[in-house]
Amino acid sequence: MDNIGKLAAMKQQLRGERPMPATALSDDSILVKKIVAEHKPDGLEYDAKPLLHIVEDILRRATLSTEGVSSGALAHVDQVEDVTHHPGYTNMLEALSFKIDRIACEISYKSLAGVDAHSTALAIFDMLQTYEWDVKLVLSLAAFALTYGEFWLLAHMHLTNQLARSMAILKQVPNIMEHVSMLRPRFEALNELVKVILEVARCVIEFNGLPRHYIAQDTTAYNIASNHIPIATYWSVRGIVACATQITSLTTLGFEFMQSTTESWELSTLAHKLKNILEHLRKNLDSCYRQIEKRMDSEAYEMLRELFTTPHIDNMKVLKALISAKDDTLPLYDGATKKRVSLEPLRRKNVLLLISGLEFSHDELLILEQIYNESRAHTSSRLDNRYENRYELVWIPILDLNEGESTQRKQRQFEELQLTMPWFSVYHPSVISKPVIWFIQREWKYKNKPILVVLDPQGRVACPNAIHMMWIWGSAAFPFTSAREEALWKEETWRLELLVDGIDSEILNWIKDDKFIFLYGGNDPDWVRKFVREARRVAVASQINLEMVYVGKSNKSDQVQKVLDTISREKLPSHSWQEHSMIWFFWTRLESMLFSKIQLKQADDDSDLVMQEVKRLLSYDKMGGWIVLARGSRIIVNGHANTGLQTLMEYEDIWRVHAERDGFEPGFRDHYGKLHAVDNPCCRFEFSHAMGRIPEKLRCPECRRYMHMLTTFQCCHDETVDEAFLVSALAPPTI
């Protein structure tokens, strides 16, 4: 047979080759059994990523649109860094270039000899027994890149470079380019398969580079992916052989070989199969990443705990771990200069960490800013400049910025809130890592409600939450340490100034004038109407100088507004706080007193009169209404609303004589005490899990027995629910 006859027979043989039937390919484990058995890495480690970068660069520039190629126009080549001269690339190529060339020759020879793709793939794996799976795959890709890159290089340069033209003639390139439009579908199918193989290679390299010490041995996703890597590598090499066969046959047999649709179908089938394999690998790889992230976060959390038990020269290590764990050089936003800054302004200072979400109200921020400015003025007025007398405030926002419409809304809210703050804040919520959030939730008991953690100049926790003492005593609580909090409570007594100090200056004037003063609250307009009129009637009858103030309730603001409107519309003879910020601050301070004592573990001290009376007042508020009668600073009665009204209504008939003989103060106190002894309701408290620190047990301030602990579920959007005492099922995430 002459040479022409042999060539025709070769064409016929290649055209007659068909992909293996689907039934033969259905069991991948059988196909890869041999190569898995012969996979014997020699222990030498090769970084496949640099070689893959070169291969990607070749294929990216070679895998171009076929339009314009026939005219000899050179494709646009962007400028990239030439990394091939780096020592890592040079050493790698010296070690692996021989294998790359051997694989390229093996594929070309077996393609022209009519050997099926499976046998060719097995031959390649036999040559690469001692390499890891990612190296096997990338070496095979590099071999294909040699052939594919050479073809397209000649296609682009054969009209402008004589050397390229002569070589192109030997490869039949001019003839092929004349029919390039007919071959475009085939090249598109080939290019699509190449893209998928590259994605699989990246995925295999990623998997091989996983930090395995962070992955538990029984991780299902890791084990599944490990077993699937040989299958992915095998089918990728099969795809590489198919692509290389197309180019080799085209340059040796001519474009007529490419007119058959069978080979295009094979490329599309392989691309589809590899896409499924890639999807499966990516899914398990993502699962491994989540496992690794969880273990790394857990490790970071434990390191953070250990950091707070270790002595330090200054506070920078602690602050970096909390605020700049991602090594951001400018993690803070300065509210004074409106610029991003480093952590340096916080070095060796008392740092108050204001930890919260976006729940700050305008009034709350105004009061906090006032206290902040007063405290800074207090600091600057000192003659000395010791570290313990210098402090800064930093807002740490705890936000869940998941994807969706709410993310943009939260981002806008954060930015608007940040602009109103004169102190420091982290420049973006993403600065605060997940382990830091876990630490804040678990160690500092943060659960949605703002807390103020105080760190001393060495980074030690000076107070786990100073926001309570800030609300109670304002700037007088400086420097906001637990020691200062205990000292302030030792100086405190049960007096009217404790309840209203800093809220209403008019009441302070009444105290100075030693007037009788009724503070009262509730949400029933009928009761308020009766109480005010009875109190005025009794005041006239007993000839006492009486003032009255309605201070609302701790919740139900809509109903409180109705009472305020009733007092104003009917011109009831009572003073009232028309500004809701005053009502809010009154109850915030009162609740802060309870939580301050809980934090100091002093909430159940039987000898603590202040604490018993605060608990009683908070409980009466939850039971409907309350009254406080004082003369000047001295509080006479802290009682329930209905009992207080009944006491006034029985003035004429029962205790008027007693009041005229001994005075109004003992008369009212004694009669109220008798009524209260008959109808003595015990107290109840509802603590929200969002408040963080909840007492394990609590005594009733009435009967002095330990109260039962119950769990309540209420809708948080119900306007009748007190958000400060909402019982929630929220708990920190488990590791």
LUMNUFI-681101 format. One record per residue (C-alpha): chain; y, z, x. Coordinates in steps of 0.001 Angstrom, whole numbers, plus 524288, in hexadecimal, padded with zeros to 5 digits. Layout:
N
  mol     yy     zz     xx
    A      Y      Z      X
...
//
This chain:
735
  mol     yy     zz     xx
    A  80000  80000  80000
    A  80D6E  7FC60  80571
    A  818CE  805B7  8066F
    A  81EF1  800FD  7F9D5
    A  8124A  80368  7F2AF
    A  81132  81109  7F869
    A  81F02  81422  7F404
    A  81C25  80F75  7E63D
    A  80FF8  817E3  7E5CD
    A  817BA  823A7  7EA67
    A  821A8  82161  7DFA6
    A  816EC  82081  7D5AF
    A  810B9  82CE5  7DAC1
    A  81D99  8345C  7DA06
    A  820CD  82F2E  7CC99
    A  81359  832C4  7C803
    A  814DF  840EC  7CC02
    A  81782  849AA  7C067
    A  81AEE  85801  7BF6F
    A  80F84  8611B  7BDCA
    A  80C0A  86358  7AF85
    A  81295  86EF1  7A8DE
    A  80593  875DE  7A77D
    A  803AB  87547  7B623
    A  8110E  87B3A  7B883
    A  810AD  8858A  7ADEF
    A  80AF6  8905E  7B63C
    A  81498  8923D  7C155
    A  80CE2  89D6E  7C729
    A  8019F  8942C  7CA20
    A  80AAC  88A5C  7D08C
    A  810BE  8945E  7D9B8
    A  8045F  89C12  7DC55
    A  801BB  89511  7E919
    A  80F87  89621  7EE88
    A  81068  8A485  7EAC9
    A  8037F  8A71C  7F1B0
    A  80879  8A04D  7FDE5
    A  81603  8A6AE  7FD7D
    A  815D9  8AE97  80A1A
    A  823B1  8B1A4  80F04
    A  82413  8B4CC  81D76
    A  82E7E  8BF3B  81BCD
    A  83996  8B739  821A7
    A  8457D  8B7B5  818D7
    A  84DE8  8ABAC  816C5
    A  85A74  8ABE5  80F09
    A  858E5  8A013  8062C
    A  866C1  8A0A7  800D6
    A  86D99  899A6  80C3E
    A  863CC  88E71  80BB2
    A  86535  88DAC  7FCFB
    A  87401  88C93  7FE94
    A  87227  8809D  80756
    A  86873  87AB4  7FDCE
    A  871A5  87D34  7F262
    A  87CB5  876B4  7F9BC
    A  8745F  86AA2  7FC5D
    A  86F63  86995  7EE76
    A  87CB6  86C4F  7E880
    A  882CD  86134  7F020
    A  8770C  85837  7EE7C
    A  8749C  85ADD  7E02D
    A  88036  852F1  7DB88
    A  88335  849EE  7D062
    A  87DCF  83C7B  7D356
    A  88A39  835ED  7CE65
    A  891D3  82FD5  7D968
    A  886D4  830FC  7E335
    A  88368  8228B  7E2BC
    A  89114  81F15  7E72D
    A  88F82  82746  7F341
    A  89A53  830D0  7EF6F
    A  8990C  83DD2  7F641
    A  89896  849A5  7ED56
    A  8A34F  853C4  7EE9E
    A  89F1B  85E5E  7F80B
    A  8A60F  86B6E  7F6D8
    A  8A943  87347  802C2
    A  8A008  87EAA  80507
    A  89DDE  887F7  81038
    A  89480  882C9  81A5B
    A  88AAF  88DCA  81BA8
    A  88023  8862E  822B5
    A  88529  88AC5  82FE8
    A  88381  89912  82C9D
    A  8790A  89FC0  834FD
    A  8711D  8A358  828F1
    A  86FE0  89521  824DC
    A  86CD7  89069  83299
    A  86201  89A52  834E4
    A  85C2F  897CB  82792
    A  85BCF  888FD  8294B
    A  855C7  88A3C  836C3
    A  84AB0  891FC  830B3
    A  8489D  889FA  82464
    A  84D0F  87BEA  826B9
    A  83F8C  877C9  82B8B
    A  83955  87C91  81ED1
    A  843AE  87591  816C7
    A  840F9  868B4  81D7E
    A  83233  86A88  81C38
    A  8336D  86CE9  80D94
    A  83C17  860EC  80BC9
    A  83234  85877  812FD
    A  826E7  85E43  80B44
    A  82D67  85B3B  7FE4B
    A  830D5  84D48  80259
    A  82341  84A5F  80784
    A  81BE4  84FD7  7FBEE
    A  82525  8494B  7F246
    A  822A3  83BDD  7F823
    A  81422  83EC1  7F958
    A  8137A  84130  7EAC6
    A  80F97  84F9D  7EBFA
    A  8123E  85732  7DF64
    A  81D6B  86101  7DF13
    A  81493  86CF3  7DDA3
    A  80D04  869A3  7EA08
    A  819B5  86705  7F142
    A  81F25  87433  7ECD9
    A  812C5  87B06  7F191
    A  81431  8744E  7FEC2
    A  82228  87939  7FFE4
    A  81E30  88720  7FC76
    A  8134C  8862E  80682
    A  81D9A  88328  810C6
    A  825E9  88ECA  80C52
    A  81BA6  89980  80B01
    A  822C3  8A31F  813EA
    A  82FF3  8A292  80CFA
    A  834E5  8AA45  80166
    A  83625  8A374  7F447
    A  844C2  8A165  7F50E
    A  843AC  89B66  802A6
    A  838A5  8926A  7FE3F
    A  84113  88D58  7F336
    A  84D8E  88B94  7FB17
    A  84665  884A3  80637
    A  840B0  87B1B  7FC4F
    A  84E36  87905  7F68E
    A  853B9  87686  80420
    A  84944  86C34  80691
    A  84D00  86555  7FA00
    A  85B7A  86660  7FD83
    A  858DE  85EA7  809FB
    A  85344  85337  80267
    A  85C9C  853EC  7F706
    A  86898  85602  7FF77
    A  8651B  84A90  80854
    A  863AD  84171  7FCA9
    A  870F5  844B8  7F6D7
    A  877A3  844DF  8040D
    A  87340  836C8  8064F
    A  876FF  83348  7F852
    A  884EC  837E1  7FA99
    A  886DD  83289  80858
    A  87F3D  825C3  808F1
    A  88B27  81D68  80563
    A  89450  823D8  80F3A
    A  88BBE  82713  81AE1
    A  88362  81CE4  821D3
    A  87968  826CC  826A8
    A  877EB  82C02  818FF
    A  876D9  81E0B  813CB
    A  86BC0  81A8E  81CEB
    A  8645F  826F9  819A3
    A  86712  824FF  80B31
    A  860F7  81769  80BAD
    A  85483  81D4E  81140
    A  854A4  826FC  805E9
    A  8579D  81C47  7FBCA
    A  863E9  823AF  7F7FC
    A  86CBD  817B5  7F565
    A  862AD  81219  7EC0E
    A  86147  81F24  7E525
    A  86FF4  820E0  7E3A7
    A  87123  813A5  7DD33
    A  868B7  818EF  7D212
    A  86E3B  826AD  7D215
    A  8722A  82626  7C3B6
    A  8640F  823C9  7BFD7
    A  85FC1  82F60  7C80B
    A  86A0E  838EE  7C31C
    A  86113  83FB9  7B8F7
    A  856F8  841D1  7C3A6
    A  860E5  847C6  7CCEF
    A  86646  85068  7C22E
    A  858A6  855BA  7BF55
    A  8568D  857F1  7CDE7
    A  863B4  85EC0  7CF5B
    A  860CD  867A6  7C3D9
    A  853D2  86BAF  7C9CA
    A  85A4D  86E4E  7D6EF
    A  86456  87736  7D070
    A  859AE  87F2D  7C9E8
    A  851F6  8805C  7D69F
    A  85E2C  8855D  7DD86
    A  86015  88F97  7D2E6
    A  851F7  893EF  7D454
    A  853C0  894DB  7E31E
    A  85FC2  89D72  7E167
    A  8585E  8A612  7D7EC
    A  84CA0  8A781  7E113
    A  855A9  8AAFD  7EC6A
    A  85CA0  8B4F6  7E3E1
    A  84FC4  8BB1F  7E022
    A  84B23  8BB98  7EE3F
    A  857DC  8C249  7F20E
    A  85702  8CD35  7E801
    A  85827  8DAF3  7EDC0
    A  84A3C  8DECE  7EA54
    A  84C04  8ED34  7ED47
    A  8545A  8EDCB  7E0EC
    A  84973  8E7F4  7D8A5
    A  83EA9  8F096  7D384
    A  83102  8EBA4  7D696
    A  82D6E  8EB49  7C83D
    A  83917  8E2F6  7C43A
    A  83349  8D8DB  7BB28
    A  83DDB  8CEAC  7BD4D
    A  83C4E  8CF52  7CC0B
    A  82D8F  8CDF0  7CB73
    A  82E5D  8C294  7C1EC
    A  83860  8BBA6  7CA61
    A  83029  8BE0D  7D6B4
    A  82498  8B774  7D04A
    A  82D1F  8AC6A  7CB5A
    A  833CB  8A92A  7D84F
    A  82809  8A15D  7DDA5
    A  82795  8997A  7D100
    A  8362D  896B8  7D1AD
    A  834F1  892C4  7DFF9
    A  8294C  889F0  7DD5F
    A  82FC0  8826C  7D246
    A  83C63  8814E  7DA05
    A  834E4  87B31  7E55A
    A  82E16  8724D  7DB8E
    A  83B7F  86E4C  7D6D7
    A  8401D  86C0E  7E4CA
    A  83446  86368  7E767
    A  8370D  85BA3  7DAFD
    A  84552  859A0  7DEC4
    A  8420C  855F6  7ECC8
    A  837AF  84C77  7E804
    A  841DD  84594  7DFBA
    A  84B04  8438C  7EB48
    A  8404E  8401F  7F51C
    A  83A0E  8364A  7EBF3
    A  8474E  83084  7E891
    A  84B04  82E0A  7F6C9
    A  83DA4  828B1  7FA67
    A  8392E  8216F  7EE36
    A  84653  81D45  7E895
    A  84DA6  81F94  7DBFA
    A  8431C  818C7  7D3E0
    A  83AE1  824FE  7D5C7
    A  8452A  82D01  7CE7B
    A  844DE  82498  7C248
    A  83932  82C0A  7BCB3
    A  83C86  83729  7B333
    A  830BD  83F44  7B70C
    A  836F0  84548  7C30F
    A  84363  848B2  7BB85
    A  83B1B  84FAD  7B16F
    A  83475  8576A  7BC27
    A  84190  85BDF  7C1C1
    A  84660  8602E  7B453
    A  839A1  86766  7B1A4
    A  83A71  86EA8  7BE92
    A  848CE  8720B  7BC18
    A  8456F  87784  7AEAF
    A  83A46  87FB4  7B419
    A  8429A  884F3  7BF2C
    A  84D6D  8888C  7B5B0
    A  843C7  890EA  7AE39
    A  83F09  89706  7BADE
    A  84D18  89974  7BF14
    A  85084  89FDE  7B221
    A  844CC  8A8DA  7B36A
    A  84826  8AC54  7C178
    A  8566E  8AEA8  7BE79
    A  852F2  8B79D  7B329
    A  84A44  8C019  7BBCC
    A  853EB  8BF98  7C705
    A  85EB2  8C475  7BE0A
    A  855B2  8CF6B  7B9B2
    A  85366  8D301  7C7FD
    A  86218  8D305  7CA60
    A  863EB  8DC70  7BF03
    A  8596F  8E549  7C4AB
    A  85FB9  8E4BA  7D21C
    A  86D32  8E744  7CC7B
    A  867F8  8F2F8  7C512
    A  861AB  8F8A6  7D147
    A  86DCB  8F60C  7D97B
    A  8766E  8FC30  7CF1A
    A  86D75  907F2  7CEB8
    A  86E36  9091D  7DD73
    A  87D0C  907F4  7DD2A
    A  87D99  91268  7D29F
    A  87599  91BE6  7DAD6
    A  87E07  918F4  7E6C1
    A  88A13  91BE5  7DE9C
    A  8845A  928F5  7DA5B
    A  8814E  92C59  7E86D
    A  88EF2  9284D  7EC97
    A  894F9  932A5  7E3BF
    A  88C8B  93D4A  7E9D5
    A  89084  939BD  7F7B7
    A  89CDB  93F1F  7FE29
    A  8A6EE  9350F  80289
    A  8B320  9350A  80AF2
    A  8BAE9  92E3C  8004E
    A  8B89C  927E5  7F315
    A  8B77A  9199E  7F744
    A  8A898  91891  7F779
    A  8A7B7  91E26  7E9D6
    A  8B299  9158C  7E482
    A  8ACDE  9094D  7EAA2
    A  89FAD  90C45  7E48A
    A  8A5ED  90E52  7D735
    A  8B0A0  90416  7D6FB
    A  8ADE3  8FA55  7E1CE
    A  89F13  8F959  7E294
    A  8A05C  8EA84  7E383
    A  8A8D8  8EBD1  7EFB1
    A  8B4E4  8E6B7  7E8CC
    A  8C072  8E8D1  7F1E5
    A  8CA39  8EA15  7E6A3
    A  8C2CA  8F0B1  7DB8F
    A  8CE72  8F7CC  7D591
    A  8DA0D  8F3A1  7CD45
    A  8E678  8FB6E  7CF99
    A  8ED14  8FDE6  7C28C
    A  8FA09  900AF  7C95E
    A  8FB02  8F443  7D191
    A  8F24C  8EBAD  7C8D8
    A  8EAC6  8E724  7D4E4
    A  8DCD8  8E83C  7D9D1
    A  8DB00  8F238  7E49C
    A  8D054  8F846  7ECEF
    A  8CAB3  905FA  7EBF3
    A  8D370  90AB5  7F6FD
    A  8DDD1  91101  7EE13
    A  8D321  91A5A  7E960
    A  8CEE8  91F15  7F6C9
    A  8CE65  92DF9  7F7FA
    A  8D4A3  93041  7EABD
    A  8D015  936BA  7DE62
    A  8CB86  92B42  7D637
    A  8CACF  92C55  7C775
    A  8C13D  92252  7C21E
    A  8C4CE  91EEE  7B429
    A  8B819  91956  7AEC9
    A  8B85A  912D1  7A181
    A  8B677  90693  7998B
    A  8C18A  9000D  79237
    A  8C2F0  90A9B  787E6
    A  8D01F  90FFD  78C46
    A  8DA3B  9109B  7817E
    A  8E897  90E34  78422
    A  8EC06  91C69  78158
    A  8E112  9213B  789FE
    A  8E5EA  9191B  79552
    A  8F3EA  91DAD  79362
    A  8EFED  92BEF  7941A
    A  8E722  92983  79FCB
    A  8F20E  92242  7A6BB
    A  8FB7B  92D66  7A3FC
    A  8F1FE  9374E  7A9D9
    A  8EF92  92E42  7B56C
    A  8FE1D  92CD4  7B858
    A  90087  93B77  7B6E8
    A  8F550  93E6D  7C029
    A  8FA49  934E4  7CA56
    A  907CA  93ACF  7C958
    A  9018E  94821  7CAF6
    A  8FA88  9433A  7D72C
    A  90680  93CF0  7DD67
    A  90EA4  9492A  7DB22
    A  905DB  9513E  7E3F5
    A  90B1F  95410  7F17D
    A  8FE14  951D7  7F847
    A  8F6A6  94527  7F88C
    A  8E8BE  949E9  7F9F4
    A  8DD8B  9413E  7F5D2
    A  8D9B7  94A4D  7EAB0
    A  8E722  94885  7E4AE
    A  8E6CD  939A0  7E498
    A  8DF6D  93209  7DA54
    A  8DDF0  924B4  7D3F9
    A  8D861  92047  7C6FB
    A  8CEF6  914C2  7C60B
    A  8CA2F  90EAB  7B95F
    A  8BBEF  90A7D  7B9C1
    A  8B8C8  9022B  7ADCB
    A  8AAAB  9023F  7A91C
    A  8A8EE  8F598  7A184
    A  89DA7  8ED06  79D6B
    A  8A2C9  8DF66  7A02E
    A  89781  8D741  79B05
    A  8996D  8C8F0  797F5
    A  89F12  8C597  78AB5
    A  8ABA0  8C610  78322
    A  8ACE3  8D4CB  784ED
    A  8AD61  8D317  793B2
    A  8BA5B  8CBF7  79361
    A  8BFAC  8D58F  7896B
    A  8BBAE  8E12E  791EB
    A  8C152  8DA8D  79DE8
    A  8CE78  8D902  7970C
    A  8CE19  8E713  79251
    A  8CB0A  8EBBC  7A00F
    A  8D646  8E408  7A605
    A  8DFED  8E89E  79BA2
    A  8DBC4  8F6C2  79D6C
    A  8DC32  8F5B7  7AC2F
    A  8EA49  8F0E6  7ABCE
    A  8EE8D  8FD13  7A442
    A  8E916  9068D  7AE5D
    A  8F21C  90B44  7B949
    A  8E6B3  91010  7C19C
    A  8DC01  908FC  7C90C
    A  8D0A8  90203  7C272
    A  8C573  8F997  7C710
    A  8CA4B  8EBA1  7C670
    A  8BEB4  8E729  7BE18
    A  8B395  8EE3C  7B6ED
    A  8A97E  8E67D  7BEB7
    A  8AD63  8EE6E  7CAB6
    A  8A5B8  8F9D2  7C504
    A  89750  8F740  7C7A2
    A  88BFC  8FADF  7BEDB
    A  88725  9062C  7C7A2
    A  894DD  90BF7  7C76B
    A  894F6  90B4D  7B88C
    A  887AD  911FA  7B83F
    A  88CD1  91C8D  7C158
    A  898E5  91EAF  7B907
    A  890AA  91F96  7ACB5
    A  88626  92889  7B220
    A  88D0F  93123  7BBF5
    A  89A88  931DB  7B5BC
    A  895CA  9311D  7A789
    A  89E52  925A8  7A3B4
    A  89AAA  92042  79666
    A  8A5D5  917ED  7911C
    A  8B036  9229B  79031
    A  8BA45  922D3  79B50
    A  8B7C3  92C82  7A63D
    A  8BFDF  93019  7B21D
    A  8B7B7  93314  7BE3D
    A  8BF34  9398E  7C94F
    A  8BB41  936EB  7D770
    A  8C0FE  93F00  7E26A
    A  8C5D7  938E4  7EF49
    A  8B7E7  93945  7F4B2
    A  8B245  9324A  7E8D0
    A  8ABF8  93E5D  7E2D1
    A  8AC65  94067  7D42A
    A  8B6EA  94A99  7D1C7
    A  8B596  94992  7C2FD
    A  8AB96  9419C  7BB2B
    A  8B565  93F34  7B045
    A  8C392  9438D  7B0FD
    A  8C835  93C58  7A4EE
    A  8C655  9487B  79C8A
    A  8CF32  9510B  7A4C3
    A  8D8EB  945D0  7A5AF
    A  8D9E4  94538  796D4
    A  8DAAE  9541A  795A1
    A  8E42F  957B6  7A074
    A  8E9E8  94AC4  7A4E3
    A  8EFBF  94A91  7B27B
    A  8EE34  95955  7B36C
    A  8DFBD  956BA  7B600
    A  8E2DC  95027  7C30D
    A  8DB22  94E1A  7CBEA
    A  8D135  94CB7  7C0CD
    A  8C5C4  95387  7C761
    A  8BB5F  95BD2  7C0E0
    A  8C0D3  967A4  7C802
    A  8CE2A  96506  7C21A
    A  8C7F6  96360  7B4A9
    A  8C146  970B0  7B59E
    A  8CDE9  97703  7BA55
    A  8D59A  97181  7AEDC
    A  8CBBD  9768E  7A50F
    A  8CC44  98433  7AB01
    A  8DAF4  9844B  7A8A8
    A  8D9C3  97F07  79AC9
    A  8DA3F  9871B  78E25
    A  8D87D  983E6  77FC6
    A  8E671  980A9  77C0B
    A  8EDC2  97653  77474
    A  8F34F  96FD9  780A3
    A  8E577  96C89  784D6
    A  8E3E3  96465  77879
    A  8F0FD  95D6F  777F5
    A  8F6CF  95DEA  785A6
    A  8FC99  950DB  78995
    A  8FB47  94AE7  77C02
    A  9064C  95001  77362
    A  9123F  956C8  77939
    A  9167D  95B3E  76B92
    A  90AB1  9642D  76AB2
    A  90E08  969EC  777FB
    A  91B8E  96D6F  772AD
    A  9154B  97427  766DA
    A  90CBD  97BD9  7703E
    A  918B8  9805B  777C2
    A  91EF0  984A0  76ADB
    A  91297  98C70  7678E
    A  910CB  98592  75A82
    A  9047F  98553  7524F
    A  8FE33  97807  75454
    A  8F36F  97150  74CA7
    A  8EC22  9664E  7534C
    A  8E309  95FCE  749A7
    A  8DAA2  953B1  74870
    A  8D1B5  94C44  73F4D
    A  8D0D8  93F8B  73807
    A  8D1FF  943FD  729D9
    A  8DFB1  9417D  72446
    A  8DD3F  94AAA  718BF
    A  8D995  955FC  721A6
    A  8E569  95359  72A66
    A  8EE6D  95325  71E87
    A  8E90F  9602D  7197C
    A  8E8F0  96699  726D8
    A  8F700  96313  72A41
    A  8FC48  967A4  71D32
    A  8F483  9745D  71D6F
    A  8F89E  97727  72B68
    A  90700  9751E  727EF
    A  905C2  97D7B  71BC9
    A  8FF80  98897  7237E
    A  9098E  9873F  72E75
    A  914BB  988CE  724B1
    A  90DFC  99418  71DD8
    A  90B27  99B45  72A80
    A  91843  9978B  7308E
    A  912A3  99222  73D2F
    A  91824  98717  74566
    A  90D31  97CFD  74490
    A  90BB9  96F58  74A68
    A  90095  96601  747A8
    A  8FB07  95A40  74EEB
    A  8F0BB  950B4  74A28
    A  8E8E2  94BBA  755D6
    A  8DEAC  94352  74F02
    A  8D058  94253  752AE
    A  8C8A9  93E19  75E8A
    A  8C43F  931DA  75757
    A  8C661  92A5A  74A91
    A  8D3CB  92567  74E6E
    A  8D54F  91D9E  741CD
    A  8D39B  929C6  73986
    A  8DCA8  9316A  74267
    A  8E6FB  92708  74023
    A  8E589  928F8  73172
    A  8E864  93775  7333F
    A  8F42C  93462  73BC3
    A  8F925  92B0C  7315A
    A  8F740  93594  726F1
    A  8FF17  93F91  72ECD
    A  90A0B  935C1  730E1
    A  90A31  92FF8  72324
    A  909AE  93D03  71BE6
    A  912CC  94383  725AB
    A  9096D  94EC6  727AF
    A  90FE4  959BE  72F7A
    A  907C6  957CD  73BA9
    A  909B3  951DF  748DD
    A  8FFE5  9472A  74C7C
    A  8FCA9  93E85  7580B
    A  8FF85  930D0  75375
    A  8FBB7  92B14  760A4
    A  8ED0B  92977  76180
    A  8EDCB  92AD3  7703E
    A  8F1B9  93923  76E70
    A  8E63A  93B86  7655E
    A  8DD10  9347B  76EAB
    A  8E1E2  93C71  77A4A
    A  8E06B  9494A  772F9
    A  8D220  946CB  76FE7
    A  8CF4B  940B2  77D13
    A  8D453  94CF0  783C5
    A  8CC7D  955AA  77AAD
    A  8BFE8  94E25  77CF1
    A  8C2E9  94DDA  78B85
    A  8C31F  95CA7  78B8D
    A  8B53A  95CEB  7867A
    A  8B05F  95290  78FF5
    A  8B75B  95907  79B49
    A  8B022  965AA  7987B
    A  8A353  95E46  796E9
    A  8A572  957DA  7A425
    A  8A809  96520  7AA32
    A  89C13  96A91  7A2EB
    A  8A48E  974AF  79C28
    A  8A3AB  96FF2  78E17
    A  89B2E  97B52  78992
    A  8A1F2  986EA  78FE1
    A  8A2B1  99165  7853D
    A  8AE64  997A8  78BE5
    A  8B60C  98AEE  78C26
    A  8BEEE  98C25  7803B
    A  8C5A2  97F2D  782E7
    A  8B8E0  977B9  782CC
    A  8B3E7  97E41  77666
    A  8C073  97B3C  76F15
    A  8C0E2  96D1C  773E7
    A  8B2F5  96AE9  76F3C
    A  8B637  97138  76235
    A  8C220  96881  7603B
    A  8BAA5  95C16  763C1
    A  8AFDA  95FDE  75A5D
    A  8B959  962A6  74F23
    A  8BF40  95545  75150
    A  8B1D8  94F07  74F86
    A  8AFA5  9571E  7433D
    A  8BBB8  951E6  73C51
    A  8C806  95936  74042
    A  8CDA8  964E5  74765
    A  8D96D  96D9E  74944
    A  8DF49  974EF  754AD
    A  8E93F  97F9F  751E9
    A  8F138  9848C  75D54
    A  8FD20  98CDC  75F80
    A  90431  987C9  76B37
    A  8FA06  9859A  775AB
    A  8F012  98EFC  76FCA
    A  8E598  988F8  7671D
    A  8E26B  99167  75B58
    A  8D7EA  9899A  7543E
    A  8D016  97DA2  757F0
    A  8C90A  97A61  74B7A
    A  8C32E  97131  74199
    A  8CC2F  969AD  7386A
    A  8C6AC  96E40  72B6F
    A  8C612  97C79  72F90
    A  8D407  97BB2  73471
    A  8D8C2  975E8  72784
    A  8D17F  9804C  71FB4
    A  8D7BA  98ADD  72809
    A  8E54B  985CB  72497
    A  8E1FF  98452  71628
    A  8DD98  992A5  71559
    A  8E9FB  997E8  71B98
    A  8F05F  99CD4  70F06
    A  8E426  9A2C1  70921
    A  8DD23  9A8CB  714A3
    A  8E3B5  9AA6E  721DA
    A  8F273  9AA5B  71F1F
    A  8F330  9B92F  71FB9
    A  8EBE2  9B94E  72C8A
    A  8F540  9AF18  7322C
    A  9015A  9B6A2  72DA5
    A  8FC16  9C33C  73366
    A  8F666  9BE8A  7405C
    A  8FCA1  9B130  7421D
    A  8F946  9A34D  73E99
    A  8F149  9A119  74AEF
    A  8E6E6  9ABA2  748F4
    A  8E712  9A945  73A47
    A  8E37E  99AEE  73B8C
    A  8D9BF  99D52  74699
    A  8D27D  9A830  73F9F
    A  8D15E  9A134  73294
    A  8CD1D  99492  73903
    A  8C2D1  99C5E  74077
    A  8BD70  9A227  733CC
    A  8BC49  994CD  72D6B
    A  8B64C  98EF3  73990
    A  8AC2A  999CA  73A49
    A  8A779  99630  72C85
    A  8A746  98791  72ED5
    A  8A3DC  98662  73D32
    A  89FD1  9783E  73FFB
    A  8999E  97616  74D32
    A  89EA5  96B5F  75605
    A  89943  95E1D  759A6
    A  89C2D  954AC  764A5
    A  898C2  94664  76674
    A  8991B  941D6  77488
    A  89903  93384  777D1
    A  89009  92F4D  782CC
    A  89BC1  9274E  78713
    A  8A266  93404  78B11
    A  89913  93532  79696
    A  897C4  943C9  798D9
    A  8916C  94A23  78CFA
    A  88D60  95885  78CFD
    A  87EDD  95B41  78C5A
    A  881A1  96697  7832C
    A  88D79  96C0A  77C1D
    A  89045  9787E  77479
    A  896B7  9786B  76728
    A  8A436  97EC8  76880
    A  8A23D  9854A  75B24
    A  8949F  98B63  75B72
    A  89299  98AAB  76A42
    A  884EC  984FC  768CC
    A  8805C  97906  77014
    A  8826A  96CE0  7680F
    A  877C5  96300  764F0
    A  878A2  955D6  76BA4
    A  87776  94A15  7628A
    A  87871  93B5C  76458
    A  88132  9336C  75B63
    A  882B9  924C4  75A30
    A  88F69  91F3D  754D4
    A  895AA  911CD  754E0
    A  8A03B  9118B  75F36
    A  8A87C  907DF  75752
    A  8A947  91147  74BD1
    A  8B768  915C1  74B5E
    A  8B30C  9235A  7470C
    A  8AB9B  925A8  753A8
    A  8B1ED  92D64  75E86
    A  8AFF7  92504  76A8A
    A  8B1A8  930B0  77377
    A  8A619  9379C  76D3E
    A  89DC7  92BEE  7697C
    A  88F77  92E5D  76C70
    A  88A1F  922A8  773A9
    A  87D23  91E79  7794C
    A  8838B  918C2  7857D
    A  87CE6  91C46  79246
    A  87E7B  91775  7A04F
    A  87523  90CA4  7A463
    A  8688B  910D8  7AADC
    A  864CC  90BED  7B83C
//
